[in-house]
Each structure stands twice: as C-alpha cells, then as structure tokens.
Amino acid sequence: MTNDSYGHQLHPLSLHAPVVHVKATIVKVYPDRERSGAMHQHFDVKINELISIKGADASLVDKNSDTFVAIRYGDNLGLAEPITGITEGQEIELQGEYIDHNHAYPTEDNRDKYPVIHFTHKPVGFVIYQGKEYH
C-alpha cells in the first residue's frame, strides 16, 4: 500500500500503509470493544489538516469523507490506558497508518468502509487530546 519502506512495517500490527499526521474533529464515538485480544477505542473524525504523510502522495487522504479511528489500549502493544473523555465535536491530533477507501474493510463500527487511521501508538503513532500526549 505504501510506496516507501519504513522499519515499522516489520511490526506485526502494521498493515504496510502510509503514515499520516493529522488534526481532526471527532464526529462520532463508539463504545470500546475488544478486538484481536486487546481493547480498542473507535470513533469517526473529519480530517481538518493533513500535517504530513510518509509513504504516499497527500492526494491519497480523503478530507471530504469521515475517517474511522481505532486506538488499541490495555496491553504492551498499544496505549497503556484508554484516552479519557473522547467527545464528539472536540479536536484531536493523531499519527498512525492510513488505510484508504480502496483498502479499508468493513467492521462492526466501520460498516461504511471509511478510510482508517490505526497504529496510533508506539512505534509509529501518537494521539494528542485535550493537551495530553498518548504514545
């Protein structure tokens, strides 16, 4: 999916997608779910600003569609704890792998196959929400 090779793609959670850094607005929040043996926070965002992209052209990022976000937590592969207070209408900054429309697959919370940002934790990504940075 990406046109470049980065070391993170050897990680078992990598889907070999480009890495994006965005600022966005949360538009819908779903209940936390267990998936692949770990807890996940799921929500949809509207991307307001593409700060950077590695591994693809910026035109890949669809700022006209909602984007589904999956944040793993509670184990040694994701964030140590969930992000508190995720609320619709709030701004959030994210970095993670970006899975475009053509490669996204439907899940219980992403039935419309929105593009996806995942791997928002070490060694690739992070989240900044209400002034707190999560790795």
C-alpha positions as CSV (number, residue, x, y, z in Angstrom):
1,M,0.0,0.0,0.0
2,T,2.8,2.4,0.7
3,N,5.4,3.4,-1.8
4,D,8.2,3.6,0.8
5,S,9.7,1.2,3.3
6,Y,9.8,2.1,7.0
7,G,11.1,-0.1,9.8
8,H,7.6,-0.1,11.5
9,Q,6.3,-2.3,8.7
10,L,8.1,-5.2,10.2
11,H,5.8,-4.8,13.3
12,P,3.0,-7.4,13.5
13,L,0.3,-4.7,13.8
14,S,1.4,-2.9,10.6
15,L,-0.8,-3.2,7.5
16,H,2.1,-1.7,5.4
17,A,0.2,1.5,4.9
18,P,1.4,5.1,4.7
19,V,1.8,7.1,7.9
20,V,-0.3,10.2,8.4
21,H,-0.2,13.0,10.9
22,V,-3.5,14.9,11.1
23,K,-5.6,17.3,13.1
24,A,-9.3,16.4,13.1
25,T,-12.6,16.9,14.7
26,I,-14.3,13.9,16.4
27,V,-17.8,13.3,14.8
28,K,-19.0,10.0,16.3
29,V,-17.8,7.9,19.2
30,Y,-18.5,4.2,19.5
31,P,-18.4,2.0,22.7
32,D,-15.0,0.5,23.4
33,R,-14.6,-3.0,22.0
34,E,-12.3,-6.0,22.4
35,R,-10.7,-6.9,19.1
36,S,-7.6,-9.0,18.3
37,G,-7.1,-9.7,22.0
38,A,-7.0,-6.1,23.1
39,M,-9.4,-3.3,23.9
40,H,-9.9,-0.6,21.3
41,Q,-11.5,2.9,21.2
42,H,-13.3,3.6,18.0
43,F,-14.5,6.9,16.6
44,D,-15.0,8.7,13.4
45,V,-13.2,12.0,12.6
46,K,-13.3,14.7,10.0
47,I,-9.7,15.5,9.0
48,N,-9.2,19.3,9.1
49,E,-5.5,19.3,8.4
50,L,-3.0,16.9,6.9
51,I,0.2,17.8,8.7
52,S,2.3,15.2,7.0
53,I,2.2,11.9,5.1
54,K,5.1,9.3,4.7
55,G,4.8,6.6,2.0
56,A,2.2,8.1,-0.3
57,D,1.1,11.3,-2.0
58,A,-1.1,13.7,0.0
59,S,-3.9,13.2,-2.5
60,L,-4.5,9.7,-1.0
61,V,-6.0,11.2,2.1
62,D,-9.7,11.9,1.7
63,K,-10.6,15.0,3.7
64,N,-14.2,15.0,2.3
65,S,-15.2,11.7,4.0
66,D,-15.2,10.7,7.6
67,T,-12.3,8.6,8.7
68,F,-12.6,5.8,11.2
69,V,-10.0,5.7,14.0
70,A,-9.0,2.6,16.0
71,I,-6.9,3.1,19.1
72,R,-5.6,0.0,20.8
73,Y,-5.1,0.1,24.6
74,G,-4.5,-2.0,27.7
75,D,-1.7,-4.2,26.6
76,N,2.0,-3.9,25.8
77,L,1.4,-3.3,22.0
78,G,-1.0,-0.3,22.3
79,L,-1.5,2.6,24.7
80,A,-1.3,1.7,28.4
81,E,-4.8,3.1,29.1
82,P,-7.7,4.5,27.2
83,I,-7.9,8.1,26.3
84,T,-10.3,9.8,28.7
85,G,-13.2,12.0,27.7
86,I,-13.3,11.3,24.0
87,T,-16.2,13.6,23.0
88,E,-17.9,14.4,19.7
89,G,-17.1,17.9,18.4
90,Q,-13.6,18.0,20.1
91,E,-10.4,18.5,18.2
92,I,-7.8,15.7,18.2
93,E,-4.3,15.2,16.7
94,L,-3.3,11.8,15.5
95,Q,-0.4,10.0,13.8
96,G,-0.8,6.4,12.5
97,E,-1.1,4.2,9.5
98,Y,-3.7,5.4,7.0
99,I,-5.8,2.8,5.1
100,D,-7.6,4.4,2.2
101,H,-11.1,3.6,0.8
102,N,-9.7,1.0,-1.6
103,H,-8.0,-1.0,1.2
104,A,-10.4,-0.4,4.1
105,Y,-12.6,-3.3,5.1
106,P,-15.9,-3.3,6.9
107,T,-16.1,-3.9,10.7
108,E,-18.9,-3.6,13.2
109,D,-18.2,0.1,13.8
110,N,-16.9,0.9,10.2
111,R,-19.7,-0.6,8.1
112,D,-19.4,2.2,5.5
113,K,-15.7,1.3,4.9
114,Y,-14.5,4.7,5.7
115,P,-10.7,5.2,5.4
116,V,-9.0,4.1,8.7
117,I,-6.3,5.5,10.9
118,H,-4.8,2.8,13.2
119,F,-1.5,2.0,14.8
120,T,-1.8,5.3,16.7
121,H,0.8,4.1,19.3
122,K,4.5,3.2,19.5
123,P,6.5,2.7,17.4
124,V,4.5,4.6,14.8
125,G,1.9,6.9,16.2
126,F,0.6,9.0,18.9
127,V,-2.5,10.9,20.0
128,I,-2.8,14.4,21.4
129,Y,-6.1,15.1,23.0
130,Q,-7.0,18.0,25.3
131,G,-3.3,18.8,25.8
132,K,-2.2,15.3,26.8
133,E,0.0,13.2,24.6
134,Y,-0.5,9.4,24.4
135,H,2.0,7.0,22.9
